[in-house]
Amino acid sequence: MSTDEVFGDVPERFCREDDALAPRNPYSASKAAAEMYCNAYHHSYGLPIIIARSMNMFGEYQNPEKLISKIISKCLTDTHFTLYEGNSIRGWIYVKDTCSALDLLSEKGKIGEIYHIPPDIYLTVSEIAEKILDYTEKHHLFDGYKGKRLKDDERYALDATKFTYGLKWSPKIGFEQGLRNTITWFDENKWYWGSLYP
């Protein structure tokens, strides 16, 4: 399981599976290195490897340090908060859609290949925040943007044609329903995430 971050910042294009990797932070560099190890073991020893690259996932059970679950947990506990500058663009996919995609890959994916799992939607940090604040009606808790996230790339984007048309798959639940599901779950399960709350 790899990440869109292995391509680094991509201001305009959508990255294909065989594009050159250009990671720009330690996390994405470790993912790129892991991909190379997987490919090396596949070609050297026949290990049955399939690499999936996904974008930003969200959903139930996510640690509240992550963007969507962080904003939700702040709203549900009536806690004022700020965010880093909100113009970075990310693809977003609900975790149950990701699981569906991985199930399909395990059944129909070709050994030794790389696949990009398509996100349901591309949104900026500020657009994400606005949607959650709208759903929870907690706009008064948001104290604006402050600073810039360290090592942050402005845009990630994957060309998922191979997955979408080759395997005939797209997200079924989608972002809006997934976000509503996640807010409801966090609201009903404070016992789980309350102990993780930063």
C-alpha positions as CSV (number, residue, x, y, z in Angstrom):
1,M,0.0,0.0,0.0
2,S,1.7,3.1,-1.2
3,T,0.8,6.8,-1.6
4,D,0.3,9.6,-4.1
5,E,3.1,11.5,-2.3
6,V,5.8,9.4,-4.0
7,F,5.5,11.8,-7.0
8,G,6.1,14.9,-5.0
9,D,4.4,18.2,-5.8
10,V,2.5,18.1,-9.1
11,P,1.0,21.6,-9.8
12,E,-0.9,20.6,-13.0
13,R,-0.6,17.1,-14.3
14,F,-2.1,13.7,-13.1
15,C,0.6,11.1,-12.5
16,R,0.5,7.8,-14.2
17,E,1.7,4.5,-12.7
18,D,5.0,4.5,-14.6
19,D,5.9,8.2,-14.1
20,A,9.2,8.9,-12.3
21,L,9.0,9.1,-8.5
22,A,10.1,12.3,-6.9
23,P,9.4,12.1,-3.1
24,R,10.0,15.3,-1.2
25,N,9.6,14.3,2.5
26,P,10.9,11.4,4.6
27,Y,7.5,9.7,4.7
28,S,7.0,9.6,0.9
29,A,10.7,8.7,0.4
30,S,10.1,5.6,2.7
31,K,7.1,4.7,0.6
32,A,9.1,5.0,-2.7
33,A,11.8,2.9,-1.2
34,A,9.3,0.2,-0.1
35,E,7.9,0.1,-3.7
36,M,11.4,-0.5,-5.0
37,Y,12.0,-3.3,-2.5
38,C,8.7,-4.9,-3.5
39,N,9.6,-4.7,-7.2
40,A,13.0,-6.1,-6.5
41,Y,11.6,-9.1,-4.6
42,H,9.1,-9.7,-7.3
43,H,11.6,-9.7,-10.2
44,S,14.3,-11.5,-8.2
45,Y,12.3,-14.2,-6.4
46,G,8.9,-14.1,-7.9
47,L,7.2,-12.7,-4.8
48,P,3.5,-12.0,-5.8
49,I,3.4,-8.3,-5.4
50,I,0.8,-5.7,-6.4
51,I,1.4,-2.1,-5.5
52,A,-1.7,0.1,-4.8
53,R,-1.3,3.9,-4.5
54,S,-4.1,5.7,-2.8
55,M,-4.8,9.3,-1.8
56,N,-6.2,10.7,1.5
57,M,-8.4,8.3,3.3
58,F,-10.9,9.1,6.0
59,G,-13.6,7.3,8.0
60,E,-14.5,5.5,11.2
61,Y,-11.7,4.7,13.7
62,Q,-9.3,7.2,12.2
63,N,-6.9,8.8,14.7
64,P,-8.1,12.4,15.6
65,E,-4.6,13.7,14.6
66,K,-5.7,13.4,10.9
67,L,-7.3,16.4,9.3
68,I,-11.0,15.3,8.9
69,S,-11.1,13.4,12.2
70,K,-9.3,16.3,13.9
71,I,-11.9,18.8,12.8
72,I,-14.8,16.5,13.6
73,S,-13.4,15.8,17.1
74,K,-12.9,19.5,17.8
75,C,-16.5,20.3,16.7
76,L,-18.0,17.5,18.8
77,T,-16.1,18.6,21.9
78,D,-16.9,22.3,21.3
79,T,-13.2,23.1,21.1
80,H,-11.8,26.2,19.3
81,F,-9.1,25.3,16.7
82,T,-7.0,26.7,14.0
83,L,-5.6,25.0,10.8
84,Y,-2.5,25.4,8.7
85,E,-3.0,27.4,5.5
86,G,-5.8,25.8,3.5
87,N,-4.9,25.8,-0.2
88,S,-3.2,22.4,-0.5
89,I,-5.2,20.1,-2.9
90,R,-5.7,16.5,-2.1
91,G,-7.8,13.6,-3.4
92,W,-10.2,12.2,-0.8
93,I,-11.7,8.7,-0.6
94,Y,-13.8,7.1,2.1
95,V,-12.1,4.1,3.8
96,K,-14.8,1.6,2.9
97,D,-14.3,2.5,-0.8
98,T,-10.6,1.9,-0.4
99,C,-11.3,-1.5,1.1
100,S,-13.6,-2.3,-1.8
101,A,-10.8,-1.3,-4.2
102,L,-8.2,-3.5,-2.4
103,D,-10.6,-6.4,-2.4
104,L,-11.0,-6.1,-6.2
105,L,-7.2,-5.8,-6.6
106,S,-6.7,-9.0,-4.6
107,E,-9.0,-10.8,-7.0
108,K,-8.4,-9.2,-10.4
109,G,-5.2,-7.2,-10.1
110,K,-2.2,-8.4,-12.2
111,I,0.8,-9.6,-10.2
112,G,3.8,-7.2,-10.5
113,E,1.6,-4.3,-11.5
114,I,1.0,-0.9,-9.9
115,Y,-2.5,0.6,-9.7
116,H,-3.8,4.0,-8.7
117,I,-7.0,3.9,-6.7
118,P,-9.2,6.8,-7.8
119,P,-10.3,9.3,-5.2
120,D,-14.0,10.4,-5.1
121,I,-13.2,14.1,-5.1
122,Y,-10.3,16.7,-5.0
123,L,-10.7,19.3,-2.3
124,T,-8.5,21.8,-0.5
125,V,-8.0,21.8,3.3
126,S,-10.2,24.9,3.5
127,E,-13.0,23.2,1.5
128,I,-12.9,20.2,3.8
129,A,-13.1,22.4,6.9
130,E,-16.1,24.3,5.5
131,K,-18.0,21.1,4.8
132,I,-17.5,19.7,8.3
133,L,-18.3,23.1,9.9
134,D,-21.5,23.2,7.8
135,Y,-22.6,19.7,8.8
136,T,-21.9,20.2,12.5
137,E,-23.0,23.9,12.5
138,K,-19.9,24.8,14.5
139,H,-18.5,27.6,12.5
140,H,-17.9,29.7,15.6
141,L,-15.2,27.2,16.8
142,F,-12.9,27.8,13.9
143,D,-10.3,30.5,14.6
144,G,-8.8,30.7,11.1
145,Y,-5.6,29.7,9.5
146,K,-2.2,30.0,11.1
147,G,1.2,29.1,9.6
148,K,2.1,26.5,7.0
149,R,2.5,22.8,7.4
150,L,6.1,21.7,7.4
151,K,7.3,19.8,4.3
152,D,3.8,20.3,2.7
153,D,3.4,19.8,-1.1
154,E,0.7,22.0,-2.7
155,R,-1.0,19.3,-4.9
156,Y,-1.1,15.6,-5.4
157,A,-3.0,14.0,-8.2
158,L,-3.2,10.5,-9.6
159,D,-4.3,9.3,-13.1
160,A,-6.5,6.3,-12.2
161,T,-7.5,5.4,-15.8
162,K,-5.9,1.9,-15.5
163,F,-8.0,1.1,-12.4
164,T,-11.2,2.8,-13.4
165,Y,-11.4,1.5,-17.0
166,G,-9.1,-1.6,-16.7
167,L,-10.8,-3.0,-13.7
168,K,-14.1,-1.1,-14.1
169,W,-14.2,0.3,-10.5
170,S,-15.0,3.7,-9.0
171,P,-16.0,4.7,-5.4
172,K,-19.5,3.6,-4.5
173,I,-20.1,5.4,-1.3
174,G,-18.5,8.7,-2.2
175,F,-17.2,11.6,-0.2
176,E,-20.4,13.3,1.0
177,Q,-22.0,10.1,2.3
178,G,-18.7,9.0,3.7
179,L,-18.3,12.3,5.6
180,R,-21.8,12.1,7.0
181,N,-21.1,8.5,8.1
182,T,-17.8,9.5,9.7
183,I,-19.3,12.4,11.7
184,T,-22.2,10.2,12.9
185,W,-19.8,7.5,14.0
186,F,-17.5,9.9,15.8
187,D,-20.5,11.4,17.6
188,E,-21.7,7.9,18.7
189,N,-18.3,6.5,19.7
190,K,-16.6,9.1,21.8
191,W,-15.5,6.2,24.0
192,Y,-13.1,5.2,21.2
193,W,-11.5,8.4,20.1
194,G,-11.7,10.4,23.3
195,S,-8.6,8.6,24.7
196,L,-6.7,9.4,21.6
197,Y,-7.8,13.1,21.5
198,P,-4.7,15.3,21.2
